[in-house]
Amino acid sequence: MPSYRPWLQIFPTSDDSWHETFCEKIPVRVLIADDDRELALAISSYLRHCNEEVVATVTTGGLDVVRNTHRFRPDVIIMDVIMPRLNGLTVCHHILSRFPNTKIILFSGKLDADHPLVVNSGAAAFLKKPVKLAELSELIAKIAKQPPTQPVIASSSIASSDDNPPPENVISAAL
């Protein structure tokens, strides 16, 4: 091993392949959305530590996720399903219909991955809360490399509830 690079000894490879893994990683532009502020900030801090580019951390609800997606055009959105104003499923459908290259990771403590609304959401992945940060980081790297999915049209079964007006009206008014 060359003497001018003694720090290479900390890596377990005999060649320079570690360089591709550690130095040439292009940061993924990530938007984090959860109404649990502490969790959203913890995920944001961890991903920044992993050299991802966190473009926004939204803790105010689904409508602001839509606004920030239009503004920042993230590669990956990590989003809670249960949020105020517009739920994560409705937001997921809206975003994917307009930005099909965006990958969305949904997570929830109340729904499971096999719930019909989650299965039909168009999300690239689903994680059950509590979220393991290392697993989330690996998942971001994995889905960021996947080809885009087909646009998803929001279904009326999740489009509105008694608490929410029809999402297209709310979204159009907000933009």
N, C-alpha and C positions, 0 to 999 in steps of 0.2 A: 504494500500500500504506500502511495507517495507520502513523503514526510510533510509536504505543504498542506495536506488535508487530514490532520490527525483526528478531527471531529467525525470523520467518516466511520471511525471504529465503533461508534454507538449504534450504527445501523447493521443489521444482521446479514447484509448481502455482500458479495465479493465484487460486484460490479456497480455501475452507476445507475441501475434501474430504480433505485429509491428516489432519484431526482424527479422522475415522472410522477411518482406517487405523492411526494411531499412538496415539490416546488412548482410544478407546472400545472397544478390543479386550477382550473378556471373557476372562480367563485360563482355559485348559483345565486341569482337574485331571488330573495325569499320575502314574502309578505306573511306575517303571523297575525292570526285573528282569533282572539278568545276574550270573552267578557270577564274572565278571571285574570285580572291585571297581573297578579304575582306570577301566575303560570306563564302568561304571554311574555313577560319580561325575562323570566328564567330561560325560556326557550330562545329568546332573542340573544341573550347574553351567551348562552352555550354555542349557538350557531355562529356568532361573531368570533368566538374563541376557535371555532373550527374553520375559520376563514371564509365563511359564507357572507354574502352581501345582503344584509337585512335592510330592505328598502323601506319598510314600514312595520310598525307594531300597532295593530288596531285593537282597542279594548272597548269600543263604544257600540259595536253592533254591526249587523250585516250590511246596512246601507253604506257605512264608511268603508267597508271592504270593497264594495263596488266602486266607490269614488277613488280609492287608492289604487285599485287595479287599473282603472282608466288612466290614472296619473303616472304610475310607476312601471306598469307592464312587467310584473314579476315573472320569473320562470316557473316558480313553485309557490303555491299558497298552502299554508298549514292553517286549517280552520276548524274551529269547534262547530258541531252541528247545532247545538242549542245556544242561540244568541238573541238578543233583543232586536226589535224592529223587523229584520228579515233573518230567517234562520239560515244556517249554513247550507242546507240542501237547496233552497231556493237560490241563494247566491251562487252556488256551484253551477246550477243549470244556466243562470244568466251569464256568468263569466265564460263558461265553455261554449255557449252559443255565439259569443262575440270574439273570444280569444282562444281558439281551439288548441293552440300550442302551449297554453298554460297548463301545468300539472297541478292537481289539487289533492292534498292529503287531508282527509276528514278525520276528526277524532271526537270521541264522545264517551262519557261515563254512563250514559243511559241507553244508547242503542248499541247493537252488535253489528259486526261486519256482514252478517247474513240477513239483516233486516231488509225487506224489499225496497224501502226508500233509499237505503244506503247503496244497495246493489245496483239500483237504477239511476243513481245520481250522476254517473259519469266520472266520478272521482278516480284518480289513478291508484289510490290506496286508502286504507282505513286503519286507524290505530285505536285501541281501547284505552281509556284513561285508567290508571295513571300511565302517562307516556314515559317510556325509557328513552332518555336523551341520546344515548349511543345508537339505539335502534332507529330513532328518528333521523339522525345524521346519515346513517347508512342507507336508509330508505330514500332520502333526498338525492343522494349521489346516484342511486339506482334508477329512480324514475326520471331524473333530469336527462338521462341518456336515451330514454324511450322515445319512439316516434310519437307525434301528436295523435290524439284520439279524434274520433268523429264528433262534430258538434252535437250537443244534447239539447233537446227542446224541453222546457219546463212542463211538467204535467200539472193539471189542475188539482191533483190530490195533495200536492205539497205547496202549491202556489200561494195559497192564502189560508188564514185561519180567522177565528173571531177577533184575535188581537191585531191582526195585520190586514191592511187593505191589499188589493191585488198588487203583486210585486212590480209588474211592469209600469203601473201608474206611479208608484212610489219611486222607482228607479228613474223613470223618465223625468219626473219632477225634480229629482235631486241632481241630475246631471245637467 
